[in-house]
């Protein structure tokens, strides 16, 4: 079966230190900075930066930012 070959190939890749999937869009440091930006309050107790502004700063989508804020 093709499934077995695929599984064996993925397993062999893992033993060589290869991981599947896409590379993360944000580094751990960028996630921390994005969280700080999100929690930062401006005048009147409102958020200083919108999620859209944070996303634009890092060149990612709003969904990516929300994913890391949860």
N, CA, C and O atoms as a Maestro MAE file, in Angstrom:
{
 s_m_m2io_version
 :::
 2.0.0
}

f_m_ct {
 s_m_title
 :::
 protein
 m_atom[280] {
  # First column is atom index #
  i_m_mmod_type
  r_m_x_coord
  r_m_y_coord
  r_m_z_coord
  i_m_residue_number
  s_m_chain_name
  s_m_pdb_residue_name
  s_m_pdb_atom_name
  i_m_atomic_number
  :::
  1 25 0.829 -1.197 0.000 1 A "UNK " " N  " 7
  2 3 0.000 0.000 0.000 1 A "UNK " " CA " 6
  3 2 0.864 1.248 0.000 1 A "UNK " " C  " 6
  4 15 1.984 1.247 0.512 1 A "UNK " " O  " 8
  5 25 0.342 2.285 -0.566 2 A "UNK " " N  " 7
  6 3 1.063 3.555 -0.590 2 A "UNK " " CA " 6
  7 2 1.177 4.163 0.790 2 A "UNK " " C  " 6
  8 15 2.156 4.846 1.090 2 A "UNK " " O  " 8
  9 25 0.197 3.924 1.625 3 A "UNK " " N  " 7
  10 3 0.194 4.497 2.980 3 A "UNK " " CA " 6
  11 2 1.432 4.060 3.751 3 A "UNK " " C  " 6
  12 15 2.063 4.865 4.437 3 A "UNK " " O  " 8
  13 25 1.772 2.792 3.636 4 A "UNK " " N  " 7
  14 3 2.933 2.280 4.367 4 A "UNK " " CA " 6
  15 2 4.210 2.976 3.922 4 A "UNK " " C  " 6
  16 15 5.041 3.351 4.749 4 A "UNK " " O  " 8
  17 25 4.362 3.146 2.625 5 A "UNK " " N  " 7
  18 3 5.552 3.820 2.107 5 A "UNK " " CA " 6
  19 2 5.635 5.253 2.587 5 A "UNK " " C  " 6
  20 15 6.708 5.747 2.936 5 A "UNK " " O  " 8
  21 25 4.479 5.919 2.602 6 A "UNK " " N  " 7
  22 3 4.437 7.305 3.075 6 A "UNK " " CA " 6
  23 2 4.820 7.377 4.540 6 A "UNK " " C  " 6
  24 15 5.623 8.217 4.948 6 A "UNK " " O  " 8
  25 25 4.235 6.486 5.325 7 A "UNK " " N  " 7
  26 3 4.556 6.480 6.769 7 A "UNK " " CA " 6
  27 2 6.028 6.205 7.012 7 A "UNK " " C  " 6
  28 15 6.652 6.842 7.861 7 A "UNK " " O  " 8
  29 25 6.585 5.256 6.270 8 A "UNK " " N  " 7
  30 3 8.007 4.933 6.436 8 A "UNK " " CA " 6
  31 2 8.876 6.127 6.044 8 A "UNK " " C  " 6
  32 15 9.880 6.416 6.696 8 A "UNK " " O  " 8
  33 25 8.482 6.815 4.976 9 A "UNK " " N  " 7
  34 3 9.240 7.986 4.543 9 A "UNK " " CA " 6
  35 2 9.190 9.103 5.565 9 A "UNK " " C  " 6
  36 15 10.210 9.729 5.853 9 A "UNK " " O  " 8
  37 25 8.004 9.361 6.122 10 A "UNK " " N  " 7
  38 3 7.873 10.396 7.152 10 A "UNK " " CA " 6
  39 2 8.666 10.031 8.400 10 A "UNK " " C  " 6
  40 15 9.306 10.886 9.011 10 A "UNK " " O  " 8
  41 25 8.620 8.774 8.767 11 A "UNK " " N  " 7
  42 3 9.365 8.313 9.944 11 A "UNK " " CA " 6
  43 2 10.863 8.477 9.719 11 A "UNK " " C  " 6
  44 15 11.584 8.927 10.610 11 A "UNK " " O  " 8
  45 25 11.330 8.111 8.526 12 A "UNK " " N  " 7
  46 3 12.755 8.251 8.209 12 A "UNK " " CA " 6
  47 2 13.161 9.724 8.236 12 A "UNK " " C  " 6
  48 15 14.246 10.064 8.710 12 A "UNK " " O  " 8
  49 25 12.298 10.589 7.732 13 A "UNK " " N  " 7
  50 3 12.600 12.025 7.741 13 A "UNK " " CA " 6
  51 2 12.701 12.544 9.168 13 A "UNK " " C  " 6
  52 15 13.579 13.348 9.479 13 A "UNK " " O  " 8
  53 25 11.800 12.084 10.039 14 A "UNK " " N  " 7
  54 3 11.836 12.516 11.445 14 A "UNK " " CA " 6
  55 2 13.130 12.088 12.120 14 A "UNK " " C  " 6
  56 15 13.701 12.844 12.906 14 A "UNK " " O  " 8
  57 25 13.594 10.886 11.821 15 A "UNK " " N  " 7
  58 3 14.839 10.414 12.444 15 A "UNK " " CA " 6
  59 2 16.023 11.255 11.978 15 A "UNK " " C  " 6
  60 15 17.028 11.357 12.681 15 A "UNK " " O  " 8
  61 25 15.908 11.860 10.792 16 A "UNK " " N  " 7
  62 3 16.965 12.738 10.290 16 A "UNK " " CA " 6
  63 2 16.794 14.169 10.782 16 A "UNK " " C  " 6
  64 15 17.563 15.058 10.418 16 A "UNK " " O  " 8
  65 25 15.771 14.383 11.619 17 A "UNK " " N  " 7
  66 3 15.560 15.711 12.189 17 A "UNK " " CA " 6
  67 2 14.690 16.611 11.348 17 A "UNK " " C  " 6
  68 15 14.614 17.811 11.613 17 A "UNK " " O  " 8
  69 25 14.040 16.075 10.355 18 A "UNK " " N  " 7
  70 3 13.159 16.868 9.504 18 A "UNK " " CA " 6
  71 2 11.740 16.825 10.058 18 A "UNK " " C  " 6
  72 15 11.241 15.763 10.431 18 A "UNK " " O  " 8
  73 25 11.103 17.970 10.107 19 A "UNK " " N  " 7
  74 3 9.721 18.026 10.576 19 A "UNK " " CA " 6
  75 2 8.837 18.423 9.403 19 A "UNK " " C  " 6
  76 15 9.269 19.163 8.519 19 A "UNK " " O  " 8
  77 25 7.627 17.945 9.393 20 A "UNK " " N  " 7
  78 3 6.707 18.289 8.325 20 A "UNK " " CA " 6
  79 2 6.024 19.616 8.590 20 A "UNK " " C  " 6
  80 15 6.121 20.179 9.680 20 A "UNK " " O  " 8
  81 25 5.343 20.097 7.588 21 A "UNK " " N  " 7
  82 3 4.561 21.318 7.744 21 A "UNK " " CA " 6
  83 2 5.325 22.573 7.361 21 A "UNK " " C  " 6
  84 15 6.502 22.532 7.002 21 A "UNK " " O  " 8
  85 25 4.620 23.679 7.448 22 A "UNK " " N  " 7
  86 3 5.200 24.971 7.105 22 A "UNK " " CA " 6
  87 2 6.055 25.503 8.247 22 A "UNK " " C  " 6
  88 15 5.856 25.143 9.408 22 A "UNK " " O  " 8
  89 25 7.002 26.359 7.907 23 A "UNK " " N  " 7
  90 3 7.793 27.036 8.930 23 A "UNK " " CA " 6
  91 2 6.894 28.048 9.620 23 A "UNK " " C  " 6
  92 15 6.004 28.613 8.984 23 A "UNK " " O  " 8
  93 25 7.107 28.289 10.904 24 A "UNK " " N  " 7
  94 3 6.290 29.290 11.610 24 A "UNK " " CA " 6
  95 2 6.467 30.668 10.997 24 A "UNK " " C  " 6
  96 15 7.569 31.042 10.594 24 A "UNK " " O  " 8
  97 25 5.383 31.417 10.930 25 A "UNK " " N  " 7
  98 3 5.431 32.773 10.381 25 A "UNK " " CA " 6
  99 2 6.105 33.736 11.353 25 A "UNK " " C  " 6
  100 15 6.748 34.699 10.938 25 A "UNK " " O  " 8
  101 25 5.952 33.467 12.655 26 A "UNK " " N  " 7
  102 3 6.519 34.339 13.679 26 A "UNK " " CA " 6
  103 2 7.460 33.547 14.581 26 A "UNK " " C  " 6
  104 15 7.181 32.402 14.935 26 A "UNK " " O  " 8
  105 25 8.575 34.170 14.947 27 A "UNK " " N  " 7
  106 3 9.474 33.551 15.916 27 A "UNK " " CA " 6
  107 2 8.878 33.734 17.317 27 A "UNK " " C  " 6
  108 15 7.932 34.500 17.502 27 A "UNK " " O  " 8
  109 25 9.433 33.036 18.282 28 A "UNK " " N  " 7
  110 3 8.964 33.163 19.666 28 A "UNK " " CA " 6
  111 2 9.117 34.601 20.154 28 A "UNK " " C  " 6
  112 15 8.260 35.110 20.876 28 A "UNK " " O  " 8
  113 25 10.196 35.244 19.762 29 A "UNK " " N  " 7
  114 3 10.434 36.633 20.159 29 A "UNK " " CA " 6
  115 2 9.373 37.547 19.550 29 A "UNK " " C  " 6
  116 15 8.870 38.447 20.223 29 A "UNK " " O  " 8
  117 25 9.033 37.323 18.289 30 A "UNK " " N  " 7
  118 3 8.010 38.136 17.643 30 A "UNK " " CA " 6
  119 2 6.653 37.940 18.300 30 A "UNK " " C  " 6
  120 15 5.874 38.886 18.419 30 A "UNK " " O  " 8
  121 25 6.368 36.713 18.726 31 A "UNK " " N  " 7
  122 3 5.098 36.439 19.410 31 A "UNK " " CA " 6
  123 2 5.045 37.230 20.719 31 A "UNK " " C  " 6
  124 15 4.011 37.808 21.054 31 A "UNK " " O  " 8
  125 25 6.148 37.257 21.451 32 A "UNK " " N  " 7
  126 3 6.189 38.019 22.707 32 A "UNK " " CA " 6
  127 2 5.982 39.514 22.453 32 A "UNK " " C  " 6
  128 15 5.253 40.180 23.189 32 A "UNK " " O  " 8
  129 25 6.625 40.033 21.414 33 A "UNK " " N  " 7
  130 3 6.473 41.454 21.086 33 A "UNK " " CA " 6
  131 2 5.030 41.742 20.683 33 A "UNK " " C  " 6
  132 15 4.459 42.751 21.097 33 A "UNK " " O  " 8
  133 25 4.437 40.859 19.876 34 A "UNK " " N  " 7
  134 3 3.047 41.046 19.444 34 A "UNK " " CA " 6
  135 2 2.106 41.039 20.645 34 A "UNK " " C  " 6
  136 15 1.172 41.838 20.704 34 A "UNK " " O  " 8
  137 25 2.345 40.146 21.596 35 A "UNK " " N  " 7
  138 3 1.508 40.106 22.814 35 A "UNK " " CA " 6
  139 2 1.634 41.400 23.600 35 A "UNK " " C  " 6
  140 15 0.639 41.944 24.079 35 A "UNK " " O  " 8
  141 25 2.859 41.892 23.732 36 A "UNK " " N  " 7
  142 3 3.063 43.155 24.464 36 A "UNK " " CA " 6
  143 2 2.355 44.304 23.761 36 A "UNK " " C  " 6
  144 15 1.741 45.157 24.402 36 A "UNK " " O  " 8
  145 25 2.448 44.314 22.440 37 A "UNK " " N  " 7
  146 3 1.766 45.370 21.676 37 A "UNK " " CA " 6
  147 2 0.262 45.287 21.897 37 A "UNK " " C  " 6
  148 15 -0.401 46.311 22.059 37 A "UNK " " O  " 8
  149 25 -0.275 44.080 21.904 38 A "UNK " " N  " 7
  150 3 -1.713 43.882 22.069 38 A "UNK " " CA " 6
  151 2 -2.175 44.320 23.458 38 A "UNK " " C  " 6
  152 15 -3.254 44.894 23.607 38 A "UNK " " O  " 8
  153 25 -1.358 44.047 24.467 39 A "UNK " " N  " 7
  154 3 -1.735 44.372 25.846 39 A "UNK " " CA " 6
  155 2 -1.456 45.825 26.208 39 A "UNK " " C  " 6
  156 15 -1.949 46.317 27.223 39 A "UNK " " O  " 8
  157 25 -0.666 46.518 25.383 40 A "UNK " " N  " 7
  158 3 -0.296 47.909 25.644 40 A "UNK " " CA " 6
  159 2 -1.533 48.805 25.546 40 A "UNK " " C  " 6
  160 15 -2.260 48.774 24.553 40 A "UNK " " O  " 8
  161 25 -1.758 49.601 26.590 41 A "UNK " " N  " 7
  162 3 -2.919 50.507 26.628 41 A "UNK " " CA " 6
  163 2 -2.470 51.925 26.319 41 A "UNK " " C  " 6
  164 15 -1.417 52.376 26.771 41 A "UNK " " O  " 8
  165 25 -3.270 52.600 25.561 42 A "UNK " " N  " 7
  166 3 -2.996 53.999 25.244 42 A "UNK " " CA " 6
  167 2 -3.826 54.900 26.135 42 A "UNK " " C  " 6
  168 15 -4.197 54.517 27.245 42 A "UNK " " O  " 8
  169 25 -4.115 56.088 25.653 43 A "UNK " " N  " 7
  170 3 -4.930 57.014 26.404 43 A "UNK " " CA " 6
  171 2 -6.364 56.525 26.521 43 A "UNK " " C  " 6
  172 15 -6.899 55.939 25.580 43 A "UNK " " O  " 8
  173 25 -6.980 56.757 27.651 44 A "UNK " " N  " 7
  174 3 -8.366 56.353 27.866 44 A "UNK " " CA " 6
  175 2 -8.556 54.877 28.122 44 A "UNK " " C  " 6
  176 15 -9.688 54.393 28.120 44 A "UNK " " O  " 8
  177 25 -7.473 54.148 28.343 45 A "UNK " " N  " 7
  178 3 -7.578 52.727 28.653 45 A "UNK " " CA " 6
  179 2 -7.839 51.839 27.446 45 A "UNK " " C  " 6
  180 15 -8.035 50.633 27.595 45 A "UNK " " O  " 8
  181 25 -7.843 52.423 26.254 46 A "UNK " " N  " 7
  182 3 -8.050 51.630 25.041 46 A "UNK " " CA " 6
  183 2 -6.726 51.029 24.588 46 A "UNK " " C  " 6
  184 15 -5.651 51.492 24.968 46 A "UNK " " O  " 8
  185 25 -6.829 49.996 23.773 47 A "UNK " " N  " 7
  186 3 -5.614 49.380 23.228 47 A "UNK " " CA " 6
  187 2 -4.884 50.379 22.333 47 A "UNK " " C  " 6
  188 15 -5.492 51.119 21.560 47 A "UNK " " O  " 8
  189 25 -3.576 50.371 22.464 48 A "UNK " " N  " 7
  190 3 -2.761 51.287 21.683 48 A "UNK " " CA " 6
  191 2 -2.659 50.834 20.221 48 A "UNK " " C  " 6
  192 15 -2.604 51.659 19.309 48 A "UNK " " O  " 8
  193 25 -2.634 49.517 20.014 49 A "UNK " " N  " 7
  194 3 -2.500 48.954 18.674 49 A "UNK " " CA " 6
  195 2 -3.650 48.005 18.394 49 A "UNK " " C  " 6
  196 15 -4.038 47.219 19.258 49 A "UNK " " O  " 8
  197 25 -4.193 48.077 17.191 50 A "UNK " " N  " 7
  198 3 -5.226 47.120 16.790 50 A "UNK " " CA " 6
  199 2 -4.534 45.853 16.299 50 A "UNK " " C  " 6
  200 15 -3.342 45.861 15.994 50 A "UNK " " O  " 8
  201 25 -5.294 44.772 16.227 51 A "UNK " " N  " 7
  202 3 -4.746 43.514 15.726 51 A "UNK " " CA " 6
  203 2 -4.299 43.703 14.274 51 A "UNK " " C  " 6
  204 15 -3.286 43.144 13.855 51 A "UNK " " O  " 8
  205 25 -5.050 44.484 13.517 52 A "UNK " " N  " 7
  206 3 -4.678 44.749 12.121 52 A "UNK " " CA " 6
  207 2 -3.325 45.465 12.039 52 A "UNK " " C  " 6
  208 15 -2.512 45.154 11.169 52 A "UNK " " O  " 8
  209 25 -3.087 46.410 12.931 53 A "UNK " " N  " 7
  210 3 -1.808 47.131 12.944 53 A "UNK " " CA " 6
  211 2 -0.661 46.205 13.332 53 A "UNK " " C  " 6
  212 15 0.424 46.276 12.754 53 A "UNK " " O  " 8
  213 25 -0.900 45.347 14.299 54 A "UNK " " N  " 7
  214 3 0.128 44.400 14.723 54 A "UNK " " CA " 6
  215 2 0.447 43.443 13.576 54 A "UNK " " C  " 6
  216 15 1.614 43.169 13.297 54 A "UNK " " O  " 8
  217 25 -0.589 42.941 12.919 55 A "UNK " " N  " 7
  218 3 -0.399 42.024 11.795 55 A "UNK " " CA " 6
  219 2 0.401 42.689 10.680 55 A "UNK " " C  " 6
  220 15 1.293 42.073 10.097 55 A "UNK " " O  " 8
  221 25 0.082 43.933 10.388 56 A "UNK " " N  " 7
  222 3 0.802 44.662 9.341 56 A "UNK " " CA " 6
  223 2 2.262 44.857 9.719 56 A "UNK " " C  " 6
  224 15 3.141 44.774 8.862 56 A "UNK " " O  " 8
  225 25 2.524 45.114 10.988 57 A "UNK " " N  " 7
  226 3 3.895 45.294 11.469 57 A "UNK " " CA " 6
  227 2 4.753 44.067 11.184 57 A "UNK " " C  " 6
  228 15 5.912 44.189 10.790 57 A "UNK " " O  " 8
  229 25 4.175 42.881 11.386 58 A "UNK " " N  " 7
  230 3 4.927 41.644 11.202 58 A "UNK " " CA " 6
  231 2 4.728 41.005 9.828 58 A "UNK " " C  " 6
  232 15 5.340 39.982 9.522 58 A "UNK " " O  " 8
  233 25 3.883 41.604 9.010 59 A "UNK " " N  " 7
  234 3 3.665 41.075 7.667 59 A "UNK " " CA " 6
  235 2 2.923 39.747 7.644 59 A "UNK " " C  " 6
  236 15 3.198 38.882 6.812 59 A "UNK " " O  " 8
  237 25 1.972 39.595 8.572 60 A "UNK " " N  " 7
  238 3 1.162 38.373 8.637 60 A "UNK " " CA " 6
  239 2 -0.311 38.766 8.668 60 A "UNK " " C  " 6
  240 15 -0.651 39.948 8.723 60 A "UNK " " O  " 8
  241 25 -1.180 37.758 8.631 61 A "UNK " " N  " 7
  242 3 -2.612 38.032 8.674 61 A "UNK " " CA " 6
  243 2 -3.075 38.256 10.114 61 A "UNK " " C  " 6
  244 15 -2.384 37.905 11.070 61 A "UNK " " O  " 8
  245 25 -4.261 38.849 10.241 62 A "UNK " " N  " 7
  246 3 -4.853 39.027 11.573 62 A "UNK " " CA " 6
  247 2 -5.087 37.669 12.224 62 A "UNK " " C  " 6
  248 15 -4.902 37.516 13.431 62 A "UNK " " O  " 8
  249 25 -5.491 36.692 11.432 63 A "UNK " " N  " 7
  250 3 -5.736 35.358 11.968 63 A "UNK " " CA " 6
  251 2 -4.490 34.773 12.635 63 A "UNK " " C  " 6
  252 15 -4.579 34.126 13.679 63 A "UNK " " O  " 8
  253 25 -3.330 35.009 12.018 64 A "UNK " " N  " 7
  254 3 -2.073 34.532 12.609 64 A "UNK " " CA " 6
  255 2 -1.837 35.177 13.964 64 A "UNK " " C  " 6
  256 15 -1.417 34.506 14.907 64 A "UNK " " O  " 8
  257 25 -2.102 36.464 14.068 65 A "UNK " " N  " 7
  258 3 -1.924 37.160 15.351 65 A "UNK " " CA " 6
  259 2 -2.888 36.601 16.385 65 A "UNK " " C  " 6
  260 15 -2.485 36.289 17.505 65 A "UNK " " O  " 8
  261 25 -4.168 36.469 16.016 66 A "UNK " " N  " 7
  262 3 -5.155 35.925 16.956 66 A "UNK " " CA " 6
  263 2 -4.756 34.518 17.411 66 A "UNK " " C  " 6
  264 15 -4.931 34.178 18.581 66 A "UNK " " O  " 8
  265 25 -4.228 33.706 16.511 67 A "UNK " " N  " 7
  266 3 -3.819 32.340 16.852 67 A "UNK " " CA " 6
  267 2 -2.774 32.346 17.962 67 A "UNK " " C  " 6
  268 15 -2.779 31.482 18.839 67 A "UNK " " O  " 8
  269 25 -1.875 33.333 17.914 68 A "UNK " " N  " 7
  270 3 -0.814 33.400 18.921 68 A "UNK " " CA " 6
  271 2 -1.242 34.113 20.189 68 A "UNK " " C  " 6
  272 15 -0.564 34.002 21.211 68 A "UNK " " O  " 8
  273 25 -2.338 34.836 20.153 69 A "UNK " " N  " 7
  274 3 -2.814 35.532 21.352 69 A "UNK " " CA " 6
  275 2 -3.619 34.609 22.267 69 A "UNK " " C  " 6
  276 15 -3.733 34.876 23.463 69 A "UNK " " O  " 8
  277 25 -4.171 33.543 21.728 70 A "UNK " " N  " 7
  278 3 -4.968 32.615 22.547 70 A "UNK " " CA " 6
  279 2 -4.121 31.761 23.435 70 A "UNK " " C  " 6
  280 15 -4.646 30.934 24.180 70 A "UNK " " O  " 8
  :::
 }
 m_bond[279] {
  # First column is bond index #
  i_m_from
  i_m_to
  i_m_order
  :::
  1 1 2 1
  2 2 3 1
  3 3 4 2
  4 3 5 1
  5 5 6 1
  6 6 7 1
  7 7 8 2
  8 7 9 1
  9 9 10 1
  10 10 11 1
  11 11 12 2
  12 11 13 1
  13 13 14 1
  14 14 15 1
  15 15 16 2
  16 15 17 1
  17 17 18 1
  18 18 19 1
  19 19 20 2
  20 19 21 1
  21 21 22 1
  22 22 23 1
  23 23 24 2
  24 23 25 1
  25 25 26 1
  26 26 27 1
  27 27 28 2
  28 27 29 1
  29 29 30 1
  30 30 31 1
  31 31 32 2
  32 31 33 1
  33 33 34 1
  34 34 35 1
  35 35 36 2
  36 35 37 1
  37 37 38 1
  38 38 39 1
  39 39 40 2
  40 39 41 1
  41 41 42 1
  42 42 43 1
  43 43 44 2
  44 43 45 1
  45 45 46 1
  46 46 47 1
  47 47 48 2
  48 47 49 1
  49 49 50 1
  50 50 51 1
  51 51 52 2
  52 51 53 1
  53 53 54 1
  54 54 55 1
  55 55 56 2
  56 55 57 1
  57 57 58 1
  58 58 59 1
  59 59 60 2
  60 59 61 1
  61 61 62 1
  62 62 63 1
  63 63 64 2
  64 63 65 1
  65 65 66 1
  66 66 67 1
  67 67 68 2
  68 67 69 1
  69 69 70 1
  70 70 71 1
  71 71 72 2
  72 71 73 1
  73 73 74 1
  74 74 75 1
  75 75 76 2
  76 75 77 1
  77 77 78 1
  78 78 79 1
  79 79 80 2
  80 79 81 1
  81 81 82 1
  82 82 83 1
  83 83 84 2
  84 83 85 1
  85 85 86 1
  86 86 87 1
  87 87 88 2
  88 87 89 1
  89 89 90 1
  90 90 91 1
  91 91 92 2
  92 91 93 1
  93 93 94 1
  94 94 95 1
  95 95 96 2
  96 95 97 1
  97 97 98 1
  98 98 99 1
  99 99 100 2
  100 99 101 1
  101 101 102 1
  102 102 103 1
  103 103 104 2
  104 103 105 1
  105 105 106 1
  106 106 107 1
  107 107 108 2
  108 107 109 1
  109 109 110 1
  110 110 111 1
  111 111 112 2
  112 111 113 1
  113 113 114 1
  114 114 115 1
  115 115 116 2
  116 115 117 1
  117 117 118 1
  118 118 119 1
  119 119 120 2
  120 119 121 1
  121 121 122 1
  122 122 123 1
  123 123 124 2
  124 123 125 1
  125 125 126 1
  126 126 127 1
  127 127 128 2
  128 127 129 1
  129 129 130 1
  130 130 131 1
  131 131 132 2
  132 131 133 1
  133 133 134 1
  134 134 135 1
  135 135 136 2
  136 135 137 1
  137 137 138 1
  138 138 139 1
  139 139 140 2
  140 139 141 1
  141 141 142 1
  142 142 143 1
  143 143 144 2
  144 143 145 1
  145 145 146 1
  146 146 147 1
  147 147 148 2
  148 147 149 1
  149 149 150 1
  150 150 151 1
  151 151 152 2
  152 151 153 1
  153 153 154 1
  154 154 155 1
  155 155 156 2
  156 155 157 1
  157 157 158 1
  158 158 159 1
  159 159 160 2
  160 159 161 1
  161 161 162 1
  162 162 163 1
  163 163 164 2
  164 163 165 1
  165 165 166 1
  166 166 167 1
  167 167 168 2
  168 167 169 1
  169 169 170 1
  170 170 171 1
  171 171 172 2
  172 171 173 1
  173 173 174 1
  174 174 175 1
  175 175 176 2
  176 175 177 1
  177 177 178 1
  178 178 179 1
  179 179 180 2
  180 179 181 1
  181 181 182 1
  182 182 183 1
  183 183 184 2
  184 183 185 1
  185 185 186 1
  186 186 187 1
  187 187 188 2
  188 187 189 1
  189 189 190 1
  190 190 191 1
  191 191 192 2
  192 191 193 1
  193 193 194 1
  194 194 195 1
  195 195 196 2
  196 195 197 1
  197 197 198 1
  198 198 199 1
  199 199 200 2
  200 199 201 1
  201 201 202 1
  202 202 203 1
  203 203 204 2
  204 203 205 1
  205 205 206 1
  206 206 207 1
  207 207 208 2
  208 207 209 1
  209 209 210 1
  210 210 211 1
  211 211 212 2
  212 211 213 1
  213 213 214 1
  214 214 215 1
  215 215 216 2
  216 215 217 1
  217 217 218 1
  218 218 219 1
  219 219 220 2
  220 219 221 1
  221 221 222 1
  222 222 223 1
  223 223 224 2
  224 223 225 1
  225 225 226 1
  226 226 227 1
  227 227 228 2
  228 227 229 1
  229 229 230 1
  230 230 231 1
  231 231 232 2
  232 231 233 1
  233 233 234 1
  234 234 235 1
  235 235 236 2
  236 235 237 1
  237 237 238 1
  238 238 239 1
  239 239 240 2
  240 239 241 1
  241 241 242 1
  242 242 243 1
  243 243 244 2
  244 243 245 1
  245 245 246 1
  246 246 247 1
  247 247 248 2
  248 247 249 1
  249 249 250 1
  250 250 251 1
  251 251 252 2
  252 251 253 1
  253 253 254 1
  254 254 255 1
  255 255 256 2
  256 255 257 1
  257 257 258 1
  258 258 259 1
  259 259 260 2
  260 259 261 1
  261 261 262 1
  262 262 263 1
  263 263 264 2
  264 263 265 1
  265 265 266 1
  266 266 267 1
  267 267 268 2
  268 267 269 1
  269 269 270 1
  270 270 271 1
  271 271 272 2
  272 271 273 1
  273 273 274 1
  274 274 275 1
  275 275 276 2
  276 275 277 1
  277 277 278 1
  278 278 279 1
  279 279 280 2
  :::
 }
}
